Amino acid sequence: MSRPATTTGAVLFHGRLEEPLELTVEELRALPSHRVRVSFDCLSSGQQHHGFEGPKLWDVLRAARPRVDFKGRKQRLRHLLTVTGADGHCAVLSWAEIDPDFGGQQILLATSIDGTPLDETGPQLVIPADHCGARYVSGITAVWLGSVPE
């Protein structure tokens, strides 16, 4: 899956959207923000405890105008998200994890960690329900929305 190049420090939202969208950490910070305290296990650093703040992934995607049939619940279950970091680390989520009609998880695109802004490094994916930190993607460069083929 190829994608257009992003502006330095911006996150590219692409795939099943009305049109690709780039947002900087500053622009993400302007969206409604939520705070979470999390604990997760990191393979290289052990148990971690942090406070994150930023918009919900759900809110950001809705603002990006996804081409998703919101009238039909079953049709939404076909959609997947990939979140990619500057280091190439990638995590996959299902649409149902963030959709309020299903899992409704409060997954964030954090713009700060422990009160420190992430403008220089880029936002971080925060999945409070995960006990393992493997899907905590830092330095996010792209979020792709797609669907499973019929």
NORZISUL-V739887 format. One record per pair of residues at least 24 apart in sequence whose ideal C-beta (glycine too) atoms are under 10 Angstrom apart, sorted by the first residue. I is the first residue (numbers start at 1). J is the second residue. If there is no record, write none. Layout:
# NORZISUL-V739887
[[I,J] [I,J]]
This chain:
# NORZISUL-V739887
[[1,82] [1,142] [1,144] [1,146] [3,84] [3,141] [3,142] [3,144] [4,142] [5,141] [6,86] [6,122] [6,141] [6,142] [8,122] [8,141] [9,86] [9,118] [9,119] [9,120] [9,121] [9,122] [9,123] [9,139] [9,141] [10,122] [10,140] [10,141] [10,142] [11,60] [11,83] [11,84] [11,109] [11,122] [11,123] [11,139] [11,140] [11,141] [11,142] [11,143] [12,84] [12,140] [12,141] [12,142] [12,143] [12,144] [13,60] [13,61] [13,63] [13,64] [13,65] [13,66] [13,81] [13,142] [13,143] [13,144] [13,145] [14,64] [14,142] [14,143] [14,144] [14,145] [14,146] [15,64] [15,66] [15,67] [15,79] [15,80] [15,81] [15,82] [15,142] [15,143] [15,144] [15,145] [15,146] [15,147] [16,64] [16,65] [16,66] [16,67] [16,68] [16,79] [16,80] [16,95] [16,144] [16,145] [16,146] [16,147] [17,61] [17,64] [17,65] [17,66] [17,67] [17,68] [17,143] [17,144] [17,145] [18,64] [18,65] [18,66] [18,67] [19,64] [19,65] [20,64] [20,142] [20,144] [21,60] [21,61] [21,63] [21,64] [21,65] [21,143] [22,142] [23,55] [23,60] [23,63] [23,64] [23,109] [23,123] [23,143] [24,111] [24,119] [24,122] [24,123] [25,54] [25,109] [25,110] [25,111] [25,112] [25,117] [25,118] [25,119] [25,120] [25,121] [25,122] [25,123] [25,124] [25,140] [26,111] [26,117] [26,119] [27,55] [27,60] [27,111] [28,54] [28,55] [28,59] [28,60] [28,108] [28,109] [28,110] [28,111] [28,118] [28,119] [28,122] [28,123] [28,140] [29,53] [29,54] [29,55] [29,109] [29,111] [29,112] [29,117] [29,118] [29,119] [29,123] [30,55] [30,111] [31,55] [31,56] [31,59] [31,60] [31,63] [31,109] [31,111] [32,56] [32,59] [32,60] [33,59] [33,108] [33,110] [33,111] [33,112] [34,59] [34,106] [34,107] [34,108] [34,110] [34,126] [35,108] [35,110] [35,112] [36,106] [36,107] [36,108] [36,110] [36,126] [36,127] [36,128] [37,114] [37,128] [38,108] [38,110] [38,126] [38,127] [38,128] [38,129] [38,130] [38,131] [38,133] [38,136] [39,128] [39,131] [39,133] [40,126] [40,127] [40,128] [40,129] [40,130] [40,131] [40,132] [40,133] [40,134] [40,135] [40,136] [41,130] [41,131] [41,132] [41,133] [41,134] [42,132] [42,133] [42,134] [42,136] [43,132] [43,133] [43,134] [44,133] [45,133] [46,133] [47,133] [48,133] [48,136] [49,114] [50,110] [50,113] [50,114] [50,124] [50,126] [50,133] [50,136] [51,110] [51,112] [51,113] [51,114] [51,115] [52,108] [52,109] [52,110] [52,111] [52,112] [52,113] [52,114] [52,118] [52,123] [52,124] [52,125] [52,126] [52,128] [52,136] [53,108] [53,110] [53,111] [53,112] [53,113] [53,114] [53,115] [53,117] [53,118] [53,126] [54,108] [54,109] [54,110] [54,111] [54,112] [54,113] [54,118] [54,123] [54,124] [54,125] [54,126] [55,108] [55,109] [55,110] [55,111] [55,123] [56,98] [56,104] [56,105] [56,106] [56,107] [56,108] [56,109] [56,126] [57,81] [57,83] [57,93] [57,97] [57,98] [57,105] [57,106] [57,107] [57,108] [57,109] [57,125] [57,126] [57,127] [57,143] [58,95] [58,97] [58,98] [58,99] [58,100] [58,104] [58,105] [58,106] [58,107] [58,108] [59,98] [59,108] [59,109] [60,98] [60,108] [60,109] [60,123] [60,143] [61,95] [61,98] [61,99] [61,109] [61,143] [61,145] [62,98] [64,143] [64,145] [66,95] [66,145] [67,145] [67,147] [68,95] [68,99] [68,145] [68,147] [70,99] [70,101] [73,99] [73,101] [73,102] [75,147] [76,101] [76,102] [76,147] [77,102] [77,147] [77,148] [78,146] [78,147] [78,148] [78,149] [78,150] [79,145] [79,146] [79,147] [79,148] [80,144] [80,145] [80,146] [80,147] [80,148] [81,107] [81,125] [81,143] [81,144] [81,145] [81,146] [82,137] [82,142] [82,143] [82,144] [82,145] [82,146] [83,107] [83,109] [83,123] [83,124] [83,125] [83,127] [83,135] [83,136] [83,137] [83,140] [83,141] [83,142] [83,143] [83,144] [84,125] [84,137] [84,139] [84,140] [84,141] [84,142] [84,143] [84,144] [85,121] [85,122] [85,123] [85,124] [85,125] [85,136] [85,137] [85,138] [85,139] [85,140] [85,141] [85,142] [86,121] [86,122] [86,137] [86,138] [86,139] [86,140] [86,141] [86,142] [87,137] [87,138] [87,139] [87,141] [88,141] [89,125] [89,134] [89,135] [89,136] [89,137] [89,138] [89,139] [89,140] [90,135] [90,137] [90,142] [90,144] [91,125] [91,127] [91,130] [91,134] [91,135] [91,136] [91,137] [91,140] [92,135] [92,144] [93,125] [93,127] [93,135] [93,143] [94,148] [95,145] [95,146] [95,147] [97,127] [97,129] [98,127] [103,129] [105,129] [105,130] [107,135] [109,137] [109,140] [109,143] [110,136] [110,138] [110,140] [113,138]]
